[in-house]
Amino acid sequence: MMNRNDFDANGGSHTTGSTRRAFLFTTAGVLGAVALWSARLPGVASAHDRRGDGPATVTIVNFGADGKPTGKAVVPHVVKPDADWQKQLSPISFDVTRNAGTERPYSGDTWDLHARGIFRCVCCDNALFSSETKFESGTGWPSFWQPIAKENVVETTDRSLGMARTEISCRECDAHLGHVFDDGPRPTGLRYCMNSAAMHFVKLA
């Protein structure tokens, strides 16, 4: 196959038919390369990457009913077909966690929750956030200044809206949770802006 450089350098010496064929081959190659490059952009491919191309096991920190850590554990990486997730989850939870959707602000059931407890993944029950780090951000989504354990979440670059954001997902099952921003309160200065639909709340014993 001729590349663009060969065509530019030698086009004058080919017949018209040869030149036309070279142009078509070159154009197809360039378009194919662009498509492949676009598909691999962070954020563009992330929804598909969450569907199973991961490790067989992951390491998380477990937490007891009293909210205290009980130690690290190696657990299976939870992967299911969409049909199984749809049976398990509500439509909004499926859209948020499996398709990286976003619930409407002030529509979730935990954005203004003030009880003491742990926010766990709605898909796999992994501990994600503690009420001790929750704060009122005024955004209409539950917000925290840090996760309950850094091992329990994953940060990736999301470019889906034409901007670079840091996406937060569940380490155990890859569920999309929300994004983290650098406009939060002390001591971290971070705002983990999560979706209520991605978590369920468990009160401390």
N, C-alpha and C positions, 0 to 999 in steps of 0.2 A: 504493500500500500504506500502511495506517495504521501509525504507530509507537506505542510504548508511551505517549508523552505525549498523543497525540491520543486514544487510548482512555481514559486516565484522566480527561482533561479533559471529553470529550464523551460518555462512555458513558451517562450518565443520560438523554441526549436521544434515544438510538437505541432502536429496537425490540429485543426480546430476540434475534431472529434476527440482526440487524445487530451487536449487541454480541457475540454468540457468534462470528460470523465474524471480527470484529475481534480477538477474543482469540486465535483459532486462528492468524490471520495473524501476530499479534505474537509468539506463542510460537514459531512456526516460524522467524521472523526472528531472534529471540534465540538459539535453539538453533543456527541456522546460523552466526551470528556467533561463538558460543563455540567451535564446532567449528573454524572457520577460525583463530581466535586460538590454539587449542591446537596446531593443526598447524604453526603458525609458531614455536612456542617453541623456543629453542635446545636441542639434545639430542633433542627429539621428532622433528624433521624432519631431523636431521643424517644419518641413515642413507640417506635418499632424496636429500638434496642431494649426497652423494658419488657418485651414479650418473650424473653427466654435465653438470650445470648449472654449468660452470666455464669458465675461460679456455681458449683454444686452445693457448696456450703458457705455461710457467712458467719462472722463473729459479732455478737451483740452483747450488751450488758443487760442482764435480767434485773427486774425490780419486784420486790415483794408487795404484799397487800398493805404494808405500812409505809410504802413509798421509798424504802431504802434499797440500795443496790445489793444484790445477792451474788454478784460476780459475773465474769464473762462466760459466755457459752457459745459453742460452735453449733449452729442450727442449720437445717436444710434451707436452701434458697427457694422460696415459695414461688412456683411458676404454674399458672393455670391457663387454659384456653379462655377466651373472652366469654364463651357460652357459660362456663362455670362461674366466672366472676359475676355475670349478669344475674345468675340464679341467687348468688349470695348477697349482692349489694342492691341498694335502692338505685333508681335511675340516676339521681344526682351524684351519689357516691361513685357509681361506675364511671360516669362522665369525668368526674374530677380525678379519681385515682388511676384509672386505666387509660384515659384519653387526654390527660393534662388539662382538663377543663377548669373553670373558675366559677364558684357559686356567686350569686348576687350579694353585694355587701348588705349586712344587717339581716340576711335571710337565714343564716345558720343558727343552730341551737346552742352554741357555746361561745359566741363572740363576746357576750356580756356575762358569762358564767363566773361566779366568784367563789364557788365552793373549793375545798381543799381536795386535791386528788391528782390523778395521772391521766394525761391524754394519750390514748393508745391508738395504734393504726386500726382503722375500721376493717381492713382486709386480713391482717395476720395477727393482731393483738400486740405487736411490738410496742414497747414503751417509747414514747416520742418526746413529750414535754410534761413538765410539772407545773402545777398551779402556782408554785412559789416564784416562777420566773415569768408569769403572765402579767401583762399590763394593758391598760386602756390606750390604744393607739389612735382612736377616733376614726378608724378606717372602716369599721363594720365587719372586720374579720378578726378571729382570735390571734393575738400577737404575743410573742415571747421574746425575751432577750437572750435566751440560749436554749438549746435542746437539753433533754434530761441526761443524755450521754452522747458525745460526739460520734461514738461507734455505731449508734443506732440510726443515723441518718447519712445520706449521701448528698454531696454538693456537685452540681454539674452546670456548665454554661448553657443558657437557653437563649437562642437568637430568634425565636419564633415570631416576634413582633418587630423585627428589624432593629432590635437593640440588644445589648448584652445584659442579661440578668442572671442571677444565681438561683438555680432551681434546687429545691429541697425534696428529696424522695426518701422513702423508707428503705433501710438497708436490707431488711429481711424479704420484702416482696416487691420492691421497686415501685410502690404506689406513689404517684405524684401527690405532694402535700401542699406546696405553695412555693414562695420565694423568700429570700432573705435580703434585707436592705441595710444600709449603714446609717440610718437615721433613728436608731433606737436609743433607749435610756442607758444610763450607767448600770452595771459596771462594764458591759461589753460594747455599748454603742450600737448594737445590732437590733433589727426588728425582723423576727421570723414571722412573716405574714402567712398564716396557714388557712386552709379551708376547713370549716366545721365538718363538712361532709366527708372529709378524709380521716376523721378521728372519732372515737367514742370516749366518753369520760367515765372514769372509775373513781369513786370517792375513796379516800383513805380509810382504812379500817380503824 
